[in-house]
Amino acid sequence: MPLFNKPFRALIIGSSGTIGSALVSALESHPSCHEVIGLHRNSDPVIDYDHLETIQTAYETLEKLRPFDLIINTIGVLHTQQWTPEKRLADLQANQLQQQFLSNAVGPALTIKHFSKLMNPAGGVFATLSAKVGSITDNRLGGWYSYRASKAALNMLIKTASIELHRTQPHLVLVAIHPGTVKSNLSRPFRGDEIGRDPSEAASEILSILGSLEASDTGSFKSYRGEDIPW
Ligand SMILES: NC(=O)c1ccc[n+]([C@@H]2O[C@H](COP(=O)([O-])OP(=O)(O)OC[C@H]3O[C@@H](n4cnc5c(N)ncnc54)[C@H](OP(=O)(O)O)[C@@H]3O)[C@@H](O)[C@H]2O)c1
């Protein structure tokens, strides 16, 4: 992919997180990446999905720094101190559903709305981290209602945006990426440290896949191995 063959600029959203910070580190030592900027809840500018207006404000601050060739949004929530993924229908709570949709679908969609305008018109990749458990076709075990549904909604928002943006930004590749299980705060309560990969390994795999994408891959849902995941 031409993206990584020439000097490129990258923006990592959620750079305080496990995968986000590993992506920043990997890009800082990438020979072709001449600048990487990280955004999170305590960065300047701030991006905080509990305050959705910060998305537009962050965009307005970064506007003077465009264009970016690579944007990766890693923000996502699976559990908090107040709730964990639902095991049964009886566990469903409005507050948990609303918070997961806010952080995993509404915030990332509004980020695509604003930040896609920062992308290099000559071409680039805008990836948002989704999850294979958001695949409706692949759902065999049930459970995890709000996380699954919020990532499925995210996937539909990415697919729909990719169709529209292809008309005005034909060289932009907009994708959903499943990072696989990675040792992190998010996966720790679910044996993540035992079954997950190191964040540095995951970051290198994600960058390798993003670097291999073609314009025709826009609107796809890819795994960290490059396979297409069924919606
Ligand atoms: N780890 C896995 O095994 C795995 C598997 C499949 C998919 N994923 C996806 O990969 C992505 C990254 O996961 P991770 O393992 O790196 O998780 P993580 O270490 O918990 O990082 C999550 C990131 O999201 C940010 N965040 C959460 N709520 C936010 C909000 N309301 N506003 C702004 N930022 C917020 C966190 O910011 P703070 O630092 O401020 O909390 C942090 O930067 C997520 O989208 C997740 O769904 C992960």
The ligand as an SDF file (V2000), in Angstrom:
LIG
                    3D

 48 52  0  0  0  0  0  0  0  0999 V2000
   -8.3930   -5.9700   24.1100 N   0  0  0  0  0  0  0  0  0  0  0  0
   -9.0840   -6.8430   23.3980 C   0  0  0  0  0  0  0  0  0  0  0  0
   -8.9180   -8.0720   23.5670 O   0  0  0  0  0  0  0  0  0  0  0  0
  -10.0650   -6.3640   22.3450 C   0  0  0  0  0  0  0  0  0  0  0  0
  -10.7460   -7.3180   21.5830 C   0  0  0  0  0  0  0  0  0  0  0  0
  -11.6510   -6.8890   20.6040 C   0  0  0  0  0  0  0  0  0  0  0  0
  -11.8460   -5.5320   20.4090 C   0  0  0  0  0  0  0  0  0  0  0  0
  -11.1720   -4.6220   21.1600 N   0  0  0  0  0  0  0  0  0  0  0  0
  -11.4260   -3.1940   20.9150 C   0  0  0  0  0  0  0  0  0  0  0  0
  -10.1880   -2.5220   20.8100 O   0  0  0  0  0  0  0  0  0  0  0  0
  -10.3170   -1.1800   21.3010 C   0  0  0  0  0  0  0  0  0  0  0  0
   -9.1900   -0.8620   22.2930 C   0  0  0  0  0  0  0  0  0  0  0  0
   -9.2700   -1.7680   23.3740 O   0  0  0  0  0  0  0  0  0  0  0  0
   -8.1420   -1.8580   24.5160 P   0  0  0  0  0  0  0  0  0  0  0  0
   -7.9980   -3.3000   24.8080 O   0  0  0  0  0  0  0  0  0  0  0  0
   -6.9550   -1.0500   24.1470 O   0  0  0  0  0  0  0  0  0  0  0  0
   -8.9260   -1.1810   25.7400 O   0  0  0  0  0  0  0  0  0  0  0  0
   -8.4210   -0.1810   26.8740 P   0  0  0  0  0  0  0  0  0  0  0  0
   -7.0100   -0.4300   27.2370 O   0  0  0  0  0  0  0  0  0  0  0  0
   -9.4620   -0.2820   27.9470 O   0  0  0  0  0  0  0  0  0  0  0  0
   -8.5150    1.2620   26.1530 O   0  0  0  0  0  0  0  0  0  0  0  0
   -9.7640    1.8430   25.8900 C   0  0  0  0  0  0  0  0  0  0  0  0
   -9.5660    3.2660   25.4290 C   0  0  0  0  0  0  0  0  0  0  0  0
  -10.8670    3.8430   25.2390 O   0  0  0  0  0  0  0  0  0  0  0  0
  -10.8950    5.0810   25.9600 C   0  0  0  0  0  0  0  0  0  0  0  0
  -12.2380    5.4280   26.3790 N   0  0  0  0  0  0  0  0  0  0  0  0
  -13.1410    4.6510   27.0180 C   0  0  0  0  0  0  0  0  0  0  0  0
  -14.2790    5.3440   27.2250 N   0  0  0  0  0  0  0  0  0  0  0  0
  -14.0800    6.5840   26.6880 C   0  0  0  0  0  0  0  0  0  0  0  0
  -14.8720    7.7510   26.5870 C   0  0  0  0  0  0  0  0  0  0  0  0
  -16.1170    7.8230   27.1000 N   0  0  0  0  0  0  0  0  0  0  0  0
  -14.3510    8.8280   25.9700 N   0  0  0  0  0  0  0  0  0  0  0  0
  -13.0900    8.8040   25.4720 C   0  0  0  0  0  0  0  0  0  0  0  0
  -12.2820    7.7310   25.5460 N   0  0  0  0  0  0  0  0  0  0  0  0
  -12.7790    6.6350   26.1630 C   0  0  0  0  0  0  0  0  0  0  0  0
   -9.9720    4.8650   27.1440 C   0  0  0  0  0  0  0  0  0  0  0  0
   -9.6420    6.1110   27.7120 O   0  0  0  0  0  0  0  0  0  0  0  0
   -9.1660    6.2510   29.2600 P   0  0  0  0  0  0  0  0  0  0  0  0
   -7.7190    5.8010   29.2600 O   0  0  0  0  0  0  0  0  0  0  0  0
   -9.3440    7.6930   29.5510 O   0  0  0  0  0  0  0  0  0  0  0  0
  -10.0500    5.3470   30.0650 O   0  0  0  0  0  0  0  0  0  0  0  0
   -8.8280    4.1600   26.4440 C   0  0  0  0  0  0  0  0  0  0  0  0
   -8.0310    5.0980   25.7400 O   0  0  0  0  0  0  0  0  0  0  0  0
  -11.7360   -1.0620   21.8680 C   0  0  0  0  0  0  0  0  0  0  0  0
  -12.5650   -0.4360   20.9210 O   0  0  0  0  0  0  0  0  0  0  0  0
  -12.1680   -2.5110   22.0610 C   0  0  0  0  0  0  0  0  0  0  0  0
  -13.5630   -2.6800   21.9570 O   0  0  0  0  0  0  0  0  0  0  0  0
  -10.2780   -5.0120   22.1280 C   0  0  0  0  0  0  0  0  0  0  0  0
  1  2  1  0
  2  3  2  0
  2  4  1  0
  4  5  1  0
  4 48  2  0
  5  6  2  0
  6  7  1  0
  7  8  2  0
  8  9  1  0
  8 48  1  0
  9 10  1  0
  9 46  1  0
 10 11  1  0
 11 12  1  0
 11 44  1  0
 12 13  1  0
 13 14  1  0
 14 15  2  0
 14 16  1  0
 14 17  1  0
 17 18  1  0
 18 19  2  0
 18 20  1  0
 18 21  1  0
 21 22  1  0
 22 23  1  0
 23 24  1  0
 23 42  1  0
 24 25  1  0
 25 26  1  0
 25 36  1  0
 26 27  1  0
 26 35  1  0
 27 28  2  0
 28 29  1  0
 29 30  1  0
 29 35  2  0
 30 31  1  0
 30 32  2  0
 32 33  1  0
 33 34  2  0
 34 35  1  0
 36 37  1  0
 36 42  1  0
 37 38  1  0
 38 39  2  0
 38 40  1  0
 38 41  1  0
 42 43  1  0
 44 45  1  0
 44 46  1  0
 46 47  1  0
M  CHG  2   8   1  16  -1
M  END
$$$$
